[in-house]
Amino acid sequence: MALSRRTFSALAGSTALGFALGGSGGPGAPAAYAARTVPTGPPPAPPRADRRRHTIGYDQYSLVVDGRRLVVWSGELHPFRLPSPSLWRDVLEKMRAHGYNTVSIYVAWNFHSPAPGSFDFTGVRDLDLFLRTAAETGLYVILRPGPYINAEVDAGGFPGWLTATPGSARTTDPVYLGHVDAWLTAVNRIVRRHQHTDGGGSVLLYQIENEYDGHVADPAGPAYMSHLYKKVRADGIDVPLFHNDKGRNGYWIPGSFDTGGEHGKWLYGFDGYPSPTQTPPDWGHFGIGGLKGGATASPRTPGFVPEFGGGWFDPWGGVEFGGKGYAESRRTRDAAYERRFYLTNLANGITLHNVYMTYGGTNWGWLPAPVVYTSYDYGAAIDEARNVTPKMAPMHQLGHLLQRVPDFARLERAADVHVDGLRTYHLTNPDTRAHVYVLRNDGTGPVTSTLKTPARDGGDGIEVTVPAKDARLVTTGLSLGRRTLRYATVQPMAVLTAGRQDVALFTGPYGEMAHLVLDCPTEPFVQRLDAEAAWVYDQNILHVTAPLGQGGLTRVSVQRGESDTPLLLLLADDATSLRLFPYDTPSGTLLVYGPALLRHARINGSAVELTGDTVGPTGLEVWGPRGISSVTWNGRPVPTRVSLSGSLVATTTLAAAPKPALPVLTGWRRKAGNPESAPAFDDSSWTVADKKTSFSTTPVPDGGPVLFADDYGFHYGDVWYRARVTGDTENLRSVSLAYSTGTQGMLMAWLDGKPLGSHRMPVPDAKTVRQGSWSATAEFPVAGPEKKDPEHPRDTEPEKDGGKPRTRVLSVLVRRMQHDMDGRSLDTHKTARGLTAVTFEGASPKVSWRIQGESAPDPVRGPLNNGGLHGERQGWHLPGFADGGWQPAELPRADRGMGVTWYRTGFRLAVPDGVDASVGLVLEDDPARAYRVQIFLNGWNLGQYVNDVGPQHTFVLPNGILRTRGSNTLALAVLSDGTSESGPGVVRLELLGSAAGGVPVTAVASPGR
């Protein structure tokens, strides 16, 4: 390995022009946080509800909180996709432990508003509880309440009732703005209590609208944004506001709309979702600029990506990932992908970075937009079952680096450096003179090359190897407490002081030979505390080398003498780094090594009290302040000894988590669930469908009537239609049913109680995967009326008058698959759902229609839980329903016929206390069998399974809704289109993860009838 002795010169970056919270970054804005007045130093303390006022400002480099620079390392989590408030704390604590200092959340209007002017923030919708929990966890919050959010949710977050109202959405239409103002008033009444500026704790930034590009050149666009801005300010929100630009367009930069004379409280942000095959573009301050400038479009505000791809969503049929689902998303957007793209962002001056998603969660109920199925796992670093995946490693490393090494809060572009075969970025901190190099390999094979560095680093350069489609962060001149790093071939993760010594942690790929070079004017006393390490001292330079990961953590102690503060070097591979947790306490900083997760740490006298999770058997090691002498883990004493590195090392192993046994699902009962298809069914209480006009963007057929479900107040799930056809019916040859749904919608029709047939929207292919609405016409031939059956006259024969047919009954069930999103601001969420037109060939009868969808919203589970199936309206999905009269059934089934059949069973779990077991429901069958299943656990609609489409077969059952120590009720509504045998096939429980520890889980209310 060559060591550079070559002279180095660099071009310093320009002096920053900074602005206070009051400065927009536009001409004439008042300067206050000038970069030279914000020295490089430790970040502000984590947020908490301390009732003290705090300041939030920024300059071109970063946010400035209470006069200290803050690099925002955020992860996206949607509380509405995790319907168990106890589990919010679990995921937030995992994020905090793994290096995040911020969580970004959407607040979905449709999730909280069952009707105009009605808002529910209780139970699983308790926004106040989430914000309190975030503050208690020590995470800032980026709040994003829309009103439009997109997010692959129904109607992009617009409530169902908004689809049937006048006024154009995402414009200055006064009717629309009236509804928006009511929504923002309800949200902001809660949010303003949690602003960091007011001492409420967590809310750091607030987004208005999302990816709004439909009216950029239209005067209505700036006026709309201005209205939202002024409304939010009038509601008492005083943290900086921003918008998430849909790509690197330069839309809605400071000064692009009227903020009422207010300056400097508006940040420009843009999102990016590059594919794994894409070469990372330069879109920040220090690169050559993005497609339309990226962050350079707003050079006086810090680089900000409110959404950056931490995975990608998968549509019905799994066409995005070849039918392999989110496992393939996680494989293609893996740790190397993250390093390459996120380090490029860092090299481009991005200091506000939000990873979408960090925890994806579940599209339960009728929450998903048509483009996605139930799982929203997203291939994220934390999977849907709340397991931390290997993909977390670069997030963990970069997050702790940005929090623990303040040099990265202010970087400027330095002199260009060429490294053969690698895209190279060179940055420097003008305060500390530390240098940062990002070396990126966009090729298909590994590259070994030499980085030329300043002369003071010695030798001819630093030899580095970067794997294919990966990147490496190299630093020089970095302060390691009281010593200076000349360079390291591996990435720094944290620098901290624990007790009497400085600790510097470095990470890299497994098996790589790490090489660290330190300035040492006098020869130090070096202790190789693990056999893998080696060192040599030569001409005031100390070289330390070690292969990473072969012995877990490698420790090397460096000290000049007894009076000198030792430096402890810790070298870890990626997997080992995920078990290293820095933690600040009022008594000093701890570093904990070993467990799968550290949740909390407290120093009580001489005792260190730790809580967290273990998965497999593990050791435990703790570095901390002087005077600590004992350790407890989850309340139990752990025997320890003092190591040569100054740590307390457990002399016993922490036990692995048990894997609880799960019961076999038996005792099924079944009942047919479509009595609406029978002519004699009493539909007198149903809504008459006789409207002639609609606010939908779908044209009403000439002569009407309007059959669009939303116009009659039915917005979610299945909808039934019944028509009485009178008059000229003898020569009726066929019925044509035009209908509109999202992807995978379907229709089933009966005439006089006999099946006419079914129709399904096509499985999307790669070209149509993101199409929202699907419209089709199903034409069914009609047989003449049957002769009277004396035993069942009303089931087989239409009513007669004088021996001639008088009335025929048409029954139609439509599964709608929810509303389109409105990403282009064209009111596409108002596209009709359900039947759109019906024609009768060969006859001109008179037709009267009635329609029935979901009942009044469940007061606990909310409007998105239920659709219009008969069993849902009758409570067949609820715990406690008396199903004793149903027929016993065995699974798997091989039924034939078109319609709806319900299955119910119960099961008990006995997961031990102190064990966090994540359980899934697995459905498996021959993919040639065409049917779908709506899954209800304890009355909660947890998703839709489509057997012949997929790709999802495993459905996460969130603890809290799932009683892990008690009884559960499982109900399945099976819809079969009659084209093949139908199931269910195999239905079983599966353990998706188990950890000893976890958080206390409060049962989610799941009332019966």
SVG drawing of the C-alpha trace seen along z (x, -y; Angstrom):
<svg xmlns="http://www.w3.org/2000/svg" viewBox="-104 -44 115 75">
<polyline fill="none" stroke="black" stroke-width="0.4" points="0.0,0.0 1.6,-3.3 1.6,-6.2 1.5,-9.7 4.3,-12.2 3.1,-14.4 2.3,-18.1 -1.4,-18.9 -3.3,-22.0 -7.0,-22.7 -9.3,-25.4 -11.4,-26.6 -15.1,-27.0 -16.8,-30.3 -17.9,-31.9 -21.6,-31.1 -24.3,-33.7 -26.6,-32.6 -30.1,-33.5 -32.1,-33.5 -35.5,-31.8 -36.8,-35.1 -34.8,-35.1 -36.1,-33.5 -32.8,-33.4 -34.1,-35.9 -32.7,-39.3 -32.5,-41.6 -33.1,-38.8 -31.6,-39.6 -28.4,-37.8 -28.1,-36.1 -26.8,-32.6 -23.7,-33.4 -21.6,-30.3 -18.6,-32.0 -20.9,-32.6 -21.8,-28.9 -18.5,-27.1 -18.2,-23.4 -19.2,-21.7 -21.5,-19.2 -25.1,-19.1 -28.0,-20.3 -29.4,-17.9 -32.2,-15.6 -35.7,-17.1 -37.9,-16.6 -40.9,-18.3 -38.8,-20.7 -41.1,-23.7 -38.2,-25.9 -38.2,-28.0 -35.8,-26.9 -34.7,-28.6 -34.6,-26.9 -32.7,-28.7 -30.5,-27.7 -27.9,-28.8 -26.8,-27.2 -25.1,-24.4 -27.5,-23.0 -30.2,-23.7 -29.1,-25.7 -30.9,-24.8 -30.2,-26.9 -27.1,-28.2 -25.7,-24.7 -25.6,-22.9 -28.0,-20.0 -27.6,-17.4 -31.1,-15.8 -30.9,-12.1 -34.5,-11.1 -36.6,-8.0 -40.1,-7.8 -42.7,-6.0 -46.5,-6.3 -48.4,-5.8 -51.5,-5.0 -49.7,-2.0 -49.0,-0.5 -52.4,-0.4 -51.1,0.4 -49.9,-2.7 -47.6,-0.6 -45.7,0.5 -45.0,-3.1 -42.6,-3.2 -41.0,0.0 -40.1,-1.3 -39.1,-4.7 -36.7,-3.3 -35.2,-1.1 -34.7,-4.1 -33.1,-6.1 -30.8,-3.3 -29.7,-2.9 -28.6,-6.4 -31.7,-8.4 -32.3,-11.7 -35.6,-12.5 -38.8,-10.7 -40.9,-12.0 -44.6,-11.3 -47.6,-11.9 -50.9,-12.7 -53.5,-11.2 -56.7,-13.2 -58.8,-10.2 -57.6,-8.3 -59.0,-10.9 -62.1,-12.3 -65.2,-10.1 -67.4,-13.0 -67.0,-16.7 -66.0,-18.6 -65.6,-15.4 -62.2,-14.5 -61.0,-11.6 -57.7,-11.7 -58.4,-8.9 -57.2,-5.3 -55.0,-4.3 -55.4,-7.8 -53.9,-9.6 -51.5,-12.1 -50.9,-13.7 -49.7,-10.4 -47.4,-9.8 -45.8,-13.2 -45.3,-12.7 -43.8,-9.3 -41.3,-10.7 -40.2,-13.4 -39.8,-10.7 -37.7,-8.7 -35.5,-11.7 -36.5,-12.1 -37.4,-15.3 -40.5,-15.1 -40.9,-16.3 -44.7,-16.6 -46.5,-16.3 -50.3,-16.7 -50.9,-17.5 -53.7,-18.2 -52.6,-15.9 -50.0,-13.4 -50.0,-10.8 -48.1,-8.0 -49.8,-5.2 -52.9,-5.6 -56.5,-5.8 -57.2,-9.1 -53.7,-10.3 -55.0,-10.9 -58.1,-12.8 -61.1,-11.5 -63.7,-9.4 -66.4,-12.0 -64.3,-14.6 -64.8,-12.6 -68.4,-13.6 -68.1,-17.3 -68.0,-20.3 -64.8,-22.2 -61.5,-21.4 -59.0,-19.9 -55.5,-21.4 -56.6,-24.7 -58.0,-28.0 -61.6,-26.8 -63.3,-28.2 -65.3,-25.0 -62.2,-22.9 -60.2,-25.4 -63.0,-25.5 -62.6,-21.7 -58.8,-22.1 -58.9,-24.8 -61.1,-22.7 -58.6,-19.8 -55.6,-22.0 -57.3,-23.6 -57.9,-20.2 -54.3,-19.0 -52.6,-22.2 -54.5,-22.4 -52.5,-19.3 -49.3,-20.1 -48.7,-23.5 -48.4,-21.9 -45.5,-19.9 -43.4,-22.4 -39.8,-22.4 -39.7,-26.2 -42.3,-26.3 -40.7,-23.7 -43.3,-21.1 -40.7,-18.7 -40.6,-17.1 -41.9,-19.0 -38.9,-20.5 -40.3,-21.1 -43.7,-21.2 -44.6,-20.4 -47.5,-21.9 -48.9,-20.0 -46.8,-17.3 -45.3,-17.0 -47.5,-19.8 -46.5,-20.5 -49.8,-20.7 -50.2,-24.5 -46.6,-25.8 -47.0,-28.1 -50.7,-29.0 -51.4,-31.9 -53.7,-29.6 -50.7,-27.5 -48.8,-30.2 -52.0,-31.5 -52.9,-28.0 -49.5,-27.6 -49.8,-31.1 -53.1,-30.2 -51.8,-27.1 -48.7,-28.9 -50.8,-31.7 -53.3,-29.3 -50.6,-27.2 -49.0,-30.4 -52.4,-31.7 -52.9,-28.5 -49.7,-29.2 -47.2,-26.9 -43.9,-28.8 -41.3,-26.1 -39.8,-26.3 -42.2,-25.2 -41.3,-23.5 -42.7,-21.7 -41.5,-18.4 -40.8,-19.0 -41.6,-16.1 -38.1,-15.6 -35.3,-18.1 -37.5,-20.8 -36.8,-23.9 -40.5,-24.4 -41.5,-26.3 -38.2,-27.7 -38.0,-30.7 -39.7,-33.7 -41.9,-31.7 -45.1,-32.6 -46.5,-35.2 -45.7,-34.4 -47.4,-37.6 -44.2,-39.5 -42.5,-36.8 -39.0,-35.9 -36.7,-33.0 -39.1,-30.4 -39.3,-28.5 -37.0,-25.7 -36.8,-24.1 -36.8,-20.4 -37.0,-17.8 -37.4,-14.0 -35.5,-11.3 -36.3,-7.7 -33.4,-6.4 -33.4,-2.8 -30.6,-0.5 -29.3,-0.6 -29.2,-4.3 -25.9,-6.2 -26.3,-8.6 -26.7,-12.1 -25.3,-15.3 -28.1,-17.4 -26.7,-19.4 -24.6,-22.4 -21.2,-20.7 -21.9,-18.7 -22.5,-19.8 -26.2,-20.2 -29.2,-18.0 -31.7,-17.8 -32.9,-21.3 -30.5,-22.2 -31.6,-20.2 -30.5,-21.9 -28.7,-24.4 -32.1,-25.9 -32.1,-27.3 -28.4,-28.0 -29.1,-29.9 -31.0,-27.1 -29.5,-23.8 -29.7,-20.8 -32.9,-19.0 -34.4,-15.7 -37.7,-15.2 -38.0,-11.8 -35.2,-9.7 -35.6,-6.1 -35.1,-3.6 -36.8,-1.0 -39.7,-1.0 -43.4,0.1 -44.6,3.2 -47.9,3.3 -50.4,6.1 -49.0,9.0 -45.5,8.1 -44.4,6.9 -42.0,4.4 -39.8,7.2 -40.6,10.1 -43.2,11.6 -40.6,11.9 -42.2,9.2 -40.4,6.9 -37.6,9.4 -36.4,8.5 -36.8,4.8 -34.6,5.2 -32.1,7.2 -31.8,4.7 -31.8,1.6 -29.4,3.1 -26.7,1.8 -24.4,1.1 -27.2,-0.8 -27.7,-2.9 -24.0,-3.7 -23.6,-4.7 -26.6,-7.0 -26.6,-8.4 -22.9,-9.2 -23.4,-10.9 -26.1,-13.0 -23.7,-13.9 -21.0,-14.8 -23.6,-17.2 -24.2,-19.0 -27.4,-17.4 -27.7,-17.8 -31.4,-17.2 -32.0,-13.7 -35.2,-11.6 -35.2,-8.0 -38.6,-6.9 -39.4,-4.3 -37.5,-3.3 -40.4,-1.3 -43.1,-0.8 -45.8,1.1 -49.2,2.3 -52.0,1.0 -54.7,2.4 -58.4,2.1 -59.2,0.0 -56.2,-2.2 -54.2,-1.3 -54.4,-3.1 -55.1,-0.8 -51.4,-0.6 -50.3,1.3 -51.4,4.4 -51.7,4.9 -48.1,5.0 -46.2,1.7 -43.0,3.3 -41.2,1.3 -38.0,3.2 -37.2,0.9 -34.4,1.2 -37.0,2.3 -39.3,4.9 -43.1,5.0 -42.8,7.5 -40.5,4.9 -37.3,6.8 -34.1,4.8 -32.6,6.1 -28.9,6.1 -29.9,3.2 -29.8,1.1 -26.0,1.1 -25.2,-1.9 -28.1,-3.8 -26.8,-3.0 -23.2,-3.9 -24.0,-7.2 -26.6,-8.3 -24.2,-7.9 -21.4,-9.5 -23.5,-12.6 -24.5,-12.9 -21.1,-12.1 -18.7,-13.8 -19.7,-17.4 -17.3,-18.1 -19.9,-16.8 -22.4,-19.6 -20.5,-22.1 -18.6,-20.9 -17.5,-22.9 -16.2,-21.7 -12.5,-21.4 -10.0,-20.9 -10.9,-18.2 -9.1,-14.9 -8.8,-12.2 -8.8,-8.5 -8.6,-6.0 -11.8,-4.1 -13.8,-5.9 -16.1,-9.0 -14.5,-11.1 -15.8,-14.0 -13.5,-16.0 -14.9,-18.2 -13.5,-20.0 -14.7,-21.6 -13.1,-25.1 -13.3,-25.2 -11.5,-22.0 -9.6,-21.5 -10.8,-17.9 -11.1,-16.5 -13.8,-14.1 -13.5,-12.0 -16.4,-10.0 -15.2,-7.4 -17.9,-5.9 -17.7,-2.8 -20.4,-2.8 -18.9,0.2 -19.7,3.9 -16.5,5.0 -14.4,4.0 -11.9,1.2 -8.6,0.9 -7.0,-2.5 -4.9,-5.1 -6.3,-8.3 -3.7,-11.2 -4.0,-13.1 -2.2,-16.0 1.5,-15.7 1.0,-15.5 -0.7,-12.2 2.6,-10.6 3.4,-8.2 2.3,-8.4 -1.4,-8.0 -4.1,-5.8 -4.9,-2.5 -8.6,-1.8 -10.8,0.9 -14.4,0.1 -16.7,3.0 -19.0,2.9 -21.9,0.5 -20.8,-0.7 -19.0,-3.7 -16.4,-4.4 -16.1,-7.3 -12.5,-8.3 -11.5,-11.0 -8.2,-12.7 -7.3,-15.2 -10.2,-14.2 -10.1,-14.8 -10.3,-11.7 -10.7,-13.4 -7.1,-14.5 -5.5,-12.9 -5.7,-13.4 -6.4,-10.9 -4.2,-11.2 -6.4,-8.9 -8.4,-5.6 -9.3,-3.3 -12.5,-2.5 -15.3,-4.8 -15.6,-6.5 -18.9,-5.8 -18.5,-7.6 -16.1,-9.6 -17.0,-10.0 -15.5,-10.2 -16.4,-7.4 -15.0,-7.9 -11.2,-8.4 -10.7,-7.6 -11.6,-8.8 -13.3,-6.2 -13.2,-6.1 -15.2,-3.6 -14.6,-2.6 -16.5,-0.3 -16.2,1.5 -17.1,4.7 -16.5,8.1 -13.0,9.4 -11.5,6.1 -8.2,5.1 -8.7,1.9 -5.8,-0.6 -5.7,-3.6 -2.9,-6.1 -2.6,-8.5 -0.3,-11.4 1.8,-10.6 4.7,-13.0 6.1,-10.7 5.9,-6.9 2.8,-5.7 2.1,-2.7 -0.1,-0.5 -2.1,2.5 -3.4,4.9 -6.4,6.1 -7.6,8.6 -5.4,10.9 -6.5,9.8 -4.9,6.3 -1.4,5.3 0.5,2.0 3.7,0.3 5.2,-3.1 7.4,-4.9 8.6,-8.5 5.8,-10.0 3.1,-8.0 1.2,-5.1 -0.2,-2.5 -2.9,-0.1 -4.3,2.7 -6.9,5.4 -9.2,7.6 -12.8,6.7 -15.3,9.0 -13.3,12.1 -13.3,11.9 -16.3,9.6 -15.1,6.3 -11.4,5.5 -10.0,3.3 -6.7,1.3 -5.7,-1.1 -3.3,-3.9 -1.7,-5.9 1.5,-8.0 1.7,-7.6 -0.2,-7.2 -1.2,-10.9 -2.4,-10.8 -6.0,-10.3 -6.1,-6.9 -7.6,-6.5 -9.5,-3.3 -9.8,-2.3 -12.7,0.0 -12.9,1.7 -16.1,3.5 -17.6,5.0 -21.1,4.1 -22.9,6.8 -20.9,6.1 -21.5,2.3 -25.3,3.0 -24.6,4.2 -22.7,1.1 -24.9,-1.6 -23.7,-5.0 -26.0,-6.5 -25.8,-9.8 -26.9,-10.0 -26.8,-13.0 -23.8,-11.3 -21.9,-10.8 -21.8,-8.8 -22.1,-5.1 -21.1,-2.7 -22.8,0.7 -21.8,3.7 -23.5,7.0 -27.3,7.0 -29.6,6.7 -31.0,3.5 -30.3,1.0 -33.5,-0.8 -32.6,-2.8 -29.6,-3.3 -29.5,-4.9 -26.7,-5.4 -27.9,-4.9 -24.9,-5.5 -22.3,-3.0 -24.8,-0.8 -25.6,-0.9 -29.2,0.0 -29.8,1.2 -33.0,2.3 -33.1,3.7 -33.6,6.8 -31.7,9.9 -32.4,12.3 -29.6,14.8 -27.3,15.5 -24.9,12.6 -22.2,11.1 -22.5,7.7 -19.8,5.0 -20.2,1.5 -17.9,-1.5 -19.0,-4.4 -18.2,-7.2 -15.7,-6.7 -17.1,-4.9 -19.5,-2.4 -19.0,1.0 -22.1,3.1 -24.6,3.7 -28.3,4.8 -30.0,6.0 -33.8,5.6 -33.8,5.4 -31.6,8.4 -28.0,8.2 -25.3,9.2 -22.0,10.5 -19.1,8.5 -15.4,8.1 -13.2,5.1 -11.5,5.5 -8.1,4.1 -10.1,1.7 -11.7,0.2 -15.1,1.8 -17.4,3.9 -17.6,7.3 -20.4,9.8 -19.0,13.1 -22.2,14.8 -24.1,14.8 -27.4,13.0 -29.9,15.7 -31.5,15.9 -35.1,15.2 -37.4,18.2 -39.5,19.0 -43.0,19.5 -45.0,22.4 -48.0,21.3 -51.3,23.3 -52.7,25.0 -55.9,23.2 -58.8,25.6 -62.4,25.5 -63.5,23.5 -67.2,22.7 -68.6,21.4 -71.6,19.6 -72.6,18.3 -72.5,14.5 -74.3,13.1 -78.1,13.2 -78.4,10.0 -78.3,12.1 -81.6,13.7 -84.7,12.0 -86.6,12.2 -83.9,10.3 -85.4,7.3 -83.5,4.2 -86.2,1.8 -83.8,0.0 -81.2,-0.5 -80.5,-3.8 -82.4,-4.6 -79.9,-5.4 -81.7,-8.0 -79.4,-11.0 -78.9,-12.7 -75.8,-14.7 -72.4,-14.1 -69.3,-15.9 -67.2,-13.0 -64.8,-13.4 -66.5,-10.4 -69.3,-11.4 -72.9,-10.5 -74.5,-8.4 -77.2,-10.1 -80.5,-9.8 -78.8,-8.6 -79.1,-7.5 -75.8,-8.1 -74.6,-4.8 -71.3,-5.9 -71.0,-4.6 -69.4,-7.7 -72.3,-9.9 -74.5,-7.9 -72.0,-8.0 -70.3,-4.6 -66.6,-5.1 -64.8,-2.0 -64.7,1.6 -67.4,3.6 -70.7,2.2 -74.0,4.0 -76.5,2.9 -80.0,4.3 -82.2,3.3 -85.9,4.1 -86.3,4.5 -89.9,4.1 -91.9,3.7 -90.3,4.9 -88.2,7.9 -89.4,10.9 -86.9,10.3 -83.9,9.3 -80.8,10.9 -78.0,9.5 -77.0,7.1 -73.9,4.9 -72.4,3.6 -69.9,0.8 -67.9,0.3 -64.8,-1.4 -62.4,-0.3 -58.7,-0.4 -56.3,2.3 -57.7,5.8 -61.3,4.7 -64.0,7.2 -67.7,7.6 -70.2,10.4 -73.8,10.4 -76.9,12.4 -80.3,12.2 -83.3,13.6 -80.9,15.3 -78.9,17.1 -75.3,16.2 -74.8,14.2 -71.1,14.3 -68.1,12.3 -65.6,10.0 -62.1,8.9 -59.8,6.1 -56.6,7.4 -53.5,8.1 -51.2,5.1 -48.1,5.5 -44.9,3.5 -46.4,0.8 -49.6,0.4 -48.5,1.1 -49.0,-2.5 -52.4,-3.0 -54.9,-3.9 -58.4,-3.6 -59.5,-0.7 -62.8,-0.8 -64.4,2.1 -67.8,3.3 -68.9,6.8 -71.5,8.2 -73.6,11.2 -76.1,13.1 -79.5,13.5 -81.6,16.6 -85.3,16.4 -87.2,16.8 -87.3,20.3 -90.5,22.2 -91.9,22.1 -90.5,24.4 -93.4,25.2 -91.0,25.7 -89.0,22.5 -91.1,20.2 -89.5,16.9 -85.9,18.1 -86.3,19.3 -89.0,17.2 -89.6,13.5 -92.8,12.0 -95.7,12.3 -98.8,10.3 -101.4,12.2 -99.0,15.0 -96.4,12.7 -93.1,11.7 -93.5,8.4 -90.3,7.9 -86.8,9.3 -84.1,8.6 -80.5,7.9 -78.0,8.1 -74.4,6.8 -71.5,6.9 -68.5,4.7 -65.1,4.8 -63.8,1.3 -60.2,1.4 -60.3,-2.2 -59.8,-5.6 -57.0,-7.0 -54.5,-9.4 -54.4,-12.9 -50.7,-13.3 -51.2,-15.7 -53.9,-17.8 -56.6,-16.8 -59.2,-15.6 -58.5,-12.0 -59.5,-11.0 -63.1,-11.8 -63.0,-9.1 -66.1,-7.0 -66.0,-3.8 -68.6,-1.0 -71.1,-0.7 -71.0,-3.6 -73.7,-2.5 -76.0,0.4 -77.6,1.3 -80.1,4.0 -79.9,5.5 -83.0,6.6 -85.4,4.8 -86.2,1.4 -87.3,2.1 -87.9,-0.3 -85.2,0.0 -85.1,-1.2 -81.9,-0.9 -80.9,-0.6 -77.4,-0.6 -75.8,0.5 -72.2,0.2 -70.5,0.0 -72.5,-0.8 -71.7,-3.8 -68.0,-3.9 -66.9,-1.7 -66.4,-4.2 -63.1,-2.4 -61.7,-0.9 -62.7,-3.9 -64.1,-4.4 -61.5,-2.5 -62.1,0.8 -65.3,2.1 -66.8,2.4 -70.3,3.4 -70.3,7.1 -73.4,8.6 -71.2,10.2 -69.6,6.9 -72.9,5.1 -74.1,7.9 -70.9,8.1 -69.8,11.5 -66.2,10.3 -66.4,9.2 -65.3,11.0 -68.2,12.5 -70.5,13.0 -72.6,16.1 -71.5,18.4 -72.7,21.6 -75.3,22.2 -72.7,22.0 -71.6,25.2 -68.4,26.9 -65.7,26.8 -62.2,28.2 -59.5,26.4 -58.2,26.5 -61.4,26.2 -62.1,27.0 -65.5,25.2 -67.1,24.2 -69.5,21.4 -69.6,17.7 -70.2,15.6 -69.1,14.9 -68.4,17.4 -67.3,16.5 -65.1,18.6 -64.5,18.1 -62.4,19.7 -60.7,18.8 -57.2,19.4 -55.2,18.7 -51.6,17.6 -49.4,17.9 -46.3,15.9 -44.2,15.5 -43.9,12.2 -40.8,10.3 -40.9,11.8 -41.8,9.7 -43.1,12.3 -44.2,11.0 -46.8,13.3 -48.0,13.6 -51.0,15.3 -49.9,17.3 -52.3,18.3 -51.1,20.8 -52.9,22.4 -52.6,23.5 -52.2,20.2 -54.6,21.4 -57.5,21.1 -59.2,17.7 -60.5,16.2 -59.6,13.5 -59.8,13.3 -60.5,10.4 -58.8,11.0 -60.3,9.9 -58.5,10.3 -60.5,9.4 -62.7,7.3 -59.8,5.4 -59.5,5.7 -55.8,6.6 -55.7,7.0 -56.7,8.6 -55.2,11.8 -55.7,12.5 -54.7,16.1 -54.1,16.1 -52.4,12.7 -50.2,12.2 -47.5,11.8 -48.4,11.5 -49.0,14.6 -48.0,13.5 -49.9,10.9 -48.5,9.4 -50.8,9.5 -49.7,6.5 -49.4,7.1 -52.1,5.2 -54.7,6.1 -53.2,9.7 -53.6,10.9 -50.3,12.6 -51.4,13.8 -55.1,14.6 -57.9,15.4 -58.3,14.2 -61.0,14.3 -60.1,14.8 -62.7,14.3 -62.1,14.7 -64.5,13.4 -63.8,15.4 -64.9,14.0 -64.9,16.5 -65.6,15.4 -66.8,18.8 -64.2,19.4 -62.3,22.1 -62.3,24.0 -61.9,21.7 -60.4,22.1 -59.2,21.1 -56.3,23.4 -53.7,23.7 -54.2,21.1 -51.6,21.1 -49.8,18.9 -46.1,18.3 -43.5,16.8 -41.9,13.8 -39.6,12.7 -38.9,13.2 -36.9,11.0 -36.4,11.1 -37.3,7.6 -39.6,5.5 -42.0,2.9 -45.1,3.3 -48.1,3.7 -51.5,2.3 -54.4,4.1 -56.0,2.2 -59.7,1.9 -61.5,4.5 -65.2,4.4 -67.7,6.9 -71.2,6.1"/>
</svg>
